[in-house]
Amino acid sequence: MSSAIVVGAGVFGASTARELALRGWDVTLCEQYTPGTVRSASGGDTRLSRVAHGDADWYARMARAARTRWLELQEETGTRIWEPVGVAWFAREADGFEARSRASLDRLGVPYEWLGPDDACRLFPSVKVDDLAAVLYEPEGGVVHARRATQLLVEVGERAGVRFEGRRCVPEDDPPADVVVWACGPWLASLFPEHLDLKVTRRDVFFFGADASWRNAPGFCEYDAAYYGHGEIAGLGVKVAPDLPGDEIDPDTVERTPLPSWQQAARSYAARRFPALADAPVIGTRVCQYDLSADTHFIVDRHPEHGSWWLVGGSSGHGFKHGPALAEYLADCIEGKREREPFHALGARSGNAGLRTASYG
């Protein structure tokens, strides 16, 4: 039996550990904190799940496959982790990211609605659309309860034979296994600085108090304005997240207290796009981080000096939704059933694949 050590119990690591165990591997999963820790990129309350990725069919296909895996995990565990509320994209231009996504959804046979601005008003209790060209609505989109989903991946993996070890693992330990997967999220950059071009930057998220009319309102993304969020879910409030450039941080030591400037940015956007929220109180906050690659593509590649080590990360703020499907792709690469995609390779990167709502920074 082949052995694997997976370092990091975020969504990429937990999914990979479970997948390898289901394939008959002897798997150990190492995590320095605890599955679902709020210090990780996977420890947030919620994450949007959407297929639209501009003209990047590879990611669109994977996101849809992952949606199926999330629903299977929900069914297997009897735990609600998926909210089938849909996702709306506010298109400021008729031929921008949303139009490119529309063409991709057509190629892949994914259902969607291309709505005129006034027609999109039915999706939200309050929305201002006078500056929009259209709204791309994905009815199959939704929201994943991220922290609980990550914890469930670990729990299901343990039932499949994964051994969980609560400890910090570093390259100097030279972990003894046939394969080592370093899926360390924002810690990957500091563990392998000579091989990775990653920035770890903060993001502040806000939840606004709203009445019951916001229950089950869709998720939303505004690509050009760099904001996203969702309606009232599980009593959290209406989520409004600025996806603006943030300061570089250390995920171990950063104080997770939101910045007033970010709160003002979220409030200004909420008031402009959703007028009914103009005076809504902030009832919850979260400070998280992105591990950003230079071009927004993921990193999935062998270590150049340790052929049995795989470095996996660069989720770039859009990785969570892909977790269980990315694990299948990675497991296939590890087992030699497929080659990793060239755009996931280590090394210098240029350009911007446009896979998330804000640029590198």
SULHU-V799624 format. One record per residue. N is the residue number from 1. PHI is phi in whole degrees, 0 to 359 (NA if undefined). BURIAL is I if it has 9 or more other C-alpha atoms within 8 Angstrom, else O. Layout:
BEGIN
[[N PHI BURIAL] [N PHI BURIAL]]
END
This chain:
BEGIN
[[1 NA O] [2 287 O] [3 246 I] [4 218 I] [5 246 I] [6 251 I] [7 257 I] [8 111 I] [9 253 I] [10 284 I] [11 296 I] [12 293 I] [13 291 I] [14 297 I] [15 295 I] [16 291 I] [17 300 I] [18 297 I] [19 298 I] [20 294 I] [21 297 I] [22 295 I] [23 270 O] [24 97 O] [25 279 I] [26 271 I] [27 238 I] [28 243 I] [29 249 I] [30 254 I] [31 216 I] [32 286 I] [33 249 O] [34 203 O] [35 303 I] [36 84 I] [37 305 I] [38 288 I] [39 284 O] [40 268 I] [41 287 I] [42 262 I] [43 265 I] [44 286 I] [45 292 O] [46 220 I] [47 220 I] [48 287 I] [49 237 I] [50 218 I] [51 268 I] [52 303 I] [53 219 I] [54 64 I] [55 262 O] [56 272 I] [57 301 I] [58 303 O] [59 288 I] [60 298 I] [61 297 I] [62 292 I] [63 298 I] [64 290 I] [65 297 I] [66 295 I] [67 305 I] [68 299 O] [69 293 I] [70 297 I] [71 295 I] [72 293 O] [73 296 I] [74 299 I] [75 294 O] [76 295 O] [77 264 O] [78 67 O] [79 242 O] [80 287 O] [81 235 I] [82 239 I] [83 248 I] [84 277 O] [85 262 I] [86 80 I] [87 223 I] [88 250 I] [89 253 I] [90 273 I] [91 266 I] [92 280 I] [93 234 O] [94 286 I] [95 237 O] [96 267 I] [97 307 I] [98 294 I] [99 293 I] [100 296 I] [101 295 I] [102 302 I] [103 296 I] [104 295 I] [105 298 I] [106 298 I] [107 297 O] [108 265 O] [109 71 O] [110 267 O] [111 291 I] [112 199 I] [113 235 O] [114 253 O] [115 258 I] [116 293 I] [117 308 I] [118 295 O] [119 294 O] [120 285 I] [121 297 I] [122 290 O] [123 280 O] [124 230 I] [125 299 I] [126 207 O] [127 203 I] [128 257 I] [129 236 I] [130 292 O] [131 255 O] [132 256 I] [133 271 I] [134 190 I] [135 227 I] [136 267 I] [137 246 I] [138 258 I] [139 293 I] [140 277 I] [141 291 I] [142 185 I] [143 233 I] [144 258 I] [145 285 I] [146 295 I] [147 300 I] [148 293 I] [149 298 I] [150 297 I] [151 297 I] [152 295 I] [153 301 I] [154 293 I] [155 297 O] [156 293 I] [157 299 I] [158 297 I] [159 293 O] [160 272 I] [161 116 I] [162 293 I] [163 265 O] [164 264 I] [165 235 O] [166 273 I] [167 202 O] [168 273 O] [169 239 I] [170 232 O] [171 304 O] [172 296 O] [173 290 O] [174 45 O] [175 307 O] [176 275 O] [177 203 O] [178 296 O] [179 222 I] [180 239 I] [181 253 I] [182 265 I] [183 247 I] [184 259 I] [185 55 I] [186 291 I] [187 273 O] [188 298 I] [189 298 I] [190 281 O] [191 282 O] [192 227 O] [193 296 O] [194 282 O] [195 244 O] [196 236 I] [197 251 I] [198 232 I] [199 244 I] [200 248 I] [201 234 I] [202 282 I] [203 220 I] [204 254 I] [205 239 I] [206 230 I] [207 241 I] [208 257 I] [209 289 I] [210 217 I] [211 277 O] [212 293 O] [213 294 O] [214 273 I] [215 296 I] [216 69 O] [217 297 I] [218 294 I] [219 290 I] [220 216 I] [221 223 I] [222 237 I] [223 301 I] [224 285 O] [225 271 O] [226 66 I] [227 225 I] [228 207 I] [229 168 I] [230 200 I] [231 285 I] [232 291 I] [233 225 I] [234 57 O] [235 77 O] [236 283 I] [237 104 I] [238 276 I] [239 277 I] [240 228 I] [241 237 I] [242 291 I] [243 255 I] [244 262 O] [245 302 I] [246 240 O] [247 291 O] [248 289 O] [249 223 O] [250 257 O] [251 295 I] [252 282 O] [253 244 O] [254 299 O] [255 285 O] [256 268 O] [257 246 O] [258 295 I] [259 273 O] [260 304 O] [261 295 O] [262 288 I] [263 297 I] [264 295 O] [265 297 I] [266 295 I] [267 295 I] [268 296 I] [269 294 I] [270 302 I] [271 293 I] [272 285 I] [273 276 I] [274 233 I] [275 307 I] [276 295 O] [277 265 I] [278 305 I] [279 249 O] [280 290 I] [281 284 O] [282 281 I] [283 250 I] [284 194 I] [285 217 I] [286 208 I] [287 248 I] [288 233 I] [289 208 I] [290 252 I] [291 256 I] [292 261 I] [293 276 I] [294 293 I] [295 242 I] [296 76 I] [297 286 I] [298 289 I] [299 250 I] [300 216 I] [301 198 I] [302 287 I] [303 295 I] [304 295 O] [305 246 O] [306 236 O] [307 296 O] [308 266 I] [309 261 I] [310 242 I] [311 256 I] [312 228 I] [313 177 I] [314 63 I] [315 295 I] [316 57 I] [317 80 I] [318 229 O] [319 275 I] [320 304 I] [321 302 I] [322 272 I] [323 321 I] [324 293 I] [325 284 I] [326 298 I] [327 297 I] [328 295 I] [329 299 O] [330 296 I] [331 299 I] [332 297 I] [333 295 I] [334 299 O] [335 277 O] [336 76 O] [337 274 O] [338 202 O] [339 264 O] [340 293 I] [341 292 O] [342 299 O] [343 283 O] [344 258 I] [345 288 I] [346 294 I] [347 109 O] [348 296 O] [349 230 O] [350 223 O] [351 79 O] [352 216 O] [353 289 O] [354 67 I] [355 269 I] [356 219 I] [357 276 I] [358 224 I] [359 280 O] [360 303 I] [361 158 O]]
END
